[in-house]
């Protein structure tokens, strides 16, 4: 009787061994989920800075700049030009003077970066880092 049970038991164990080997050998793990994007909404680019003052009024800076460029002895008056950009942050002041210089409101042909730097420094302002008069 033991012999009668030995053959089917051996067959059952053999089939189980083959079945579990085949099932476990075809296991393919799922791919990882795609990384979550933290930037759901793209921010629009920062608006271009504009001059909050009337750039035509900056024509009074021509005398100051002319005296600075031609090295006039003495100190040119700060009042007309610097009072127009007083209260502006450095970037706004740079944009205003850049606009005036580029539009040739000042009436003289100038090296724009040098002229801009001269006027801003004279009025106690600084050219913002990376600022380009364009």
Secondary structure, DSSP 8 states (H G I E B T S, - for coil): -HHHHHHHHHHHHHHHHHHHHHHHHT-----------S--S----------SS-GGGGGGHHHHHHHHHTT-SS----HHHHHHHTTS-HHHHHHHHHHHHHTTTTSS---HHHHHHHHHHHTT----TT----
